[in-house]
Amino acid sequence: MTFKEEILQGIPDKLPLKKSYPKDINRAPKRKDILSVAEKQLAIKNALRYFTEDWHKELAAEFANELKEFGRIYMYRFKPNYKIFARPISAYPAKTKQAAAIMLMIQNNLNPDVAQHPEELITYGGNGAVFQNWAQYLLVMQYLSTMTNKQTLHLYSGHPMGLFPSSKNAPRVVVTNGMVIPNYSKPNDWEKMNALGVTQYGQMTAGSFMYIGPQGIVHGTTITVMNAFRKILQKEENPNGKIFLTAGLGGMSGAQPKAGNIAGCITICAEVNPKAATKRHEQGWVDLLIDDIDVLVERTRMAKKNNEIVSIAFIGNIINVWERFDEEKICSHIGSDQTSLHIPWTGGYYPADISYAASNILIRENPELFKEKVQESLRRHAKSINNHTKKGTYFFDYGNAFLLESSRAGANVMAENNIDFKYPSYVQDILGPMCFDYGFGPFRWVCATGKQEDLDKTDKIAAKVLKKLMKKSPAEIKLQMQDNITWIKNAKSNKMVVGSKARILYADASGRIKIAKAFNKAIKKGKIGVVILGRDHHDVSGTDSPFRETSNIYDGSKFTADMAIHNVIGDSFRGATWVSIHNGGGVGWGEVINGGFGMLLNGTKTADKKLKSMLFYDVNNGIARRSWARNDEAIFAIKREMERTPNLKVTLPNLVKENLLKNLFS
Ligand SMILES: NC(=O)c1ccc[n+]([C@@H]2O[C@H](COP(=O)([O-])OP(=O)(O)OC[C@H]3O[C@@H](n4cnc5c(N)ncnc54)[C@H](O)[C@@H]3O)[C@@H](O)[C@H]2O)c1
């Protein structure tokens, strides 16, 4: 069978042979054994819904075994034998190019070079699923290959509910991931419903097919580190020889040393897992590996003295570095943490004074004691950070729930009002006011021909558009424009492309629209092939997350999720090719609602209309909300947009003098 024939057949007519997992691959962690016997039976019954009764006996036993072994039913036997990667768009069997674009992006998210646990359909974050099982993958690809541009495929947490009649202006796919009734949004609810096969954790760009490998996170981290230094340095100073102390060299956190090098500082990144540290060193993402804390102290002193730009991976626990640097009076200029505190009890965060291997045993054999050790360490960790910040370190939470979990552990991280944290999140202080409130966020595109020359041409087009826009930009956003022009000029030489030919940069609404328009024009003229637009959910409007994306909202609305919901609905009728909305992503299940889109540009006038309408709303929805929350930068940005766009009418806040409130309730 050819690749196209295999896609078209969906679930095969004949039961495929049973498969065993290849050795030495990165397998997903074994999930909790959380179901009762009756619920396990229900999980098997649910899984068998995808198959003809003739196969039930054989598959029931096999699925029961998967549930026992892995805590989930992946239906591994049904994983296709062809290689999974983003092929050129023409390789996909499809009646509409829009559907082919979605197939390309799905395959990119499952490419073993891109995905963390491809056998279990996990793209990143340990649990960011594209689908729950291989039957869903086969059916979705089949639906996409047969659908017309007058149908829409509705996906419920990876499950294809079916093709429904719609119109050519409707999205081809509508994705929901992890949507539950709010009262059922605790981590164990996810464990249970995921084991039953009725929901999944889509993270942000995993379940929405918009992941583009490490490039996205390196760019975002670079922007964050550069702007963090800007907050504390004098105008004439640069980050050379200044320290950025942090932890984690995993999936996302591994970007920190690379970003530190691009930003031009000394990065010290502790990692307890020697394998993770070695992998990043071999990849060239971190310059030096050190496993002796005395050596680390000496090497850091030397780097400071020589004003170096260097990144150091310390193999060991971050707590030891904070404490030792405190004793040695080594001042870290900026500090953060990217251990996986969104999953603190299952290996996201390793306690001090227990080896990595011993911790892993404790997690399995005495989870209660492990939890105690984690909380004890968090208190110690925060105490040491407090000592440093008293001496001038600028510490920020990096969206990994560090402050949230530390506060739950009783660490001294609360502000005087006992409501807020002592330290800002990176969005509160950096990305929010410096980027999101002005509309700057992670715009991305994929060249669907798979050709390097197309990517090179789009880089040049984007740089040209941004340079032109910068000339007329107000002072408030000039730095953001310049950072992204520098980034796009060096993007190719940073060699960040893995999988599809993709690029990311931060731009505001007008930048995104002008770049997309220029791409569409180049496609029309035959200079490049078709292009798929998208973005990270971690953006101006896509995500409501009170401890991250919307942490700089201070009008009491940061626990609402209206913005993300409006965004997905608004994008869907303004021309998106597919839209998605998720519960969970980054900070954890129940802690965030986030959404995104994908849009195919094919060089037509219709694409021109859609891109203008949808990208405009996709950014300005969030600026309007941020402005209503009285954020100065957003008020500036939305007023500027209203001047340029007469049919945009946004409700503006009237500001109240603080004095007026003082004695009202005394
Ligand atoms: N800021 C953002 O934009 C952003 C984006 C994505 C993810 N995140 C969050 O960042 C966190 C990290 O994501 P990831 O994909 O890198 O996760 P990951 O699990 O792949 O990596 C975390 C690493 O931290 C290490 N670690 C744990 N405890 C440690 C300790 N005490 N000392 C030293 N090292 C320790 C682990 O061994 C692991 O390698 C997650 O909570 C994620 O949700 C933030």
The ligand as a Gaussian input file, in Angstrom:
#p B3LYP/6-31G(d) Opt

LIG

0 1
 N        7.730000      30.000000      30.578000
 C        7.214000      29.362000      29.583000
 O        6.966000      29.910000      28.544000
 C        6.997000      27.923000      29.710000
 C        6.752000      27.247000      28.558000
 C        6.596000      25.906000      28.657000
 C        6.691000      25.274000      29.864000
 N        6.865000      25.961000      30.996000
 C        6.911000      25.287000      32.291000
 O        8.280000      25.076000      32.647000
 C        8.403000      23.844000      33.329000
 C        9.490000      23.011000      32.693000
 O        9.072000      22.505000      31.420000
 P        9.964000      21.394000      30.699000
 O        9.250000      21.031000      29.444000
 O       11.362000      21.820000      30.613000
 O        9.831000      20.193000      31.736000
 P       10.812000      18.961000      31.932000
 O       10.160000      18.108000      32.955000
 O       11.182000      18.380000      30.627000
 O       12.151000      19.611000      32.560000
 C       12.286000      20.025000      33.897000
 C       13.659000      19.588000      34.377000
 O       13.879000      20.041000      35.703000
 C       14.724000      19.095000      36.355000
 N       14.607000      19.263000      37.801000
 C       13.548000      18.973000      38.596000
 N       13.806000      19.297000      39.865000
 C       15.051000      19.812000      39.891000
 C       15.865000      20.352000      40.933000
 N       15.436000      20.432000      42.195000
 N       17.107000      20.804000      40.609000
 C       17.560000      20.750000      39.342000
 N       16.824000      20.235000      38.317000
 C       15.583000      19.788000      38.588000
 C       14.168000      17.766000      35.856000
 O       15.126000      16.727000      35.981000
 C       13.822000      18.071000      34.410000
 O       14.836000      17.699000      33.508000
 C        7.030000      23.207000      33.315000
 O        6.362000      23.426000      34.537000
 C        6.331000      23.897000      32.200000
 O        4.930000      23.911000      32.351000
 C        7.045000      27.284000      30.943000

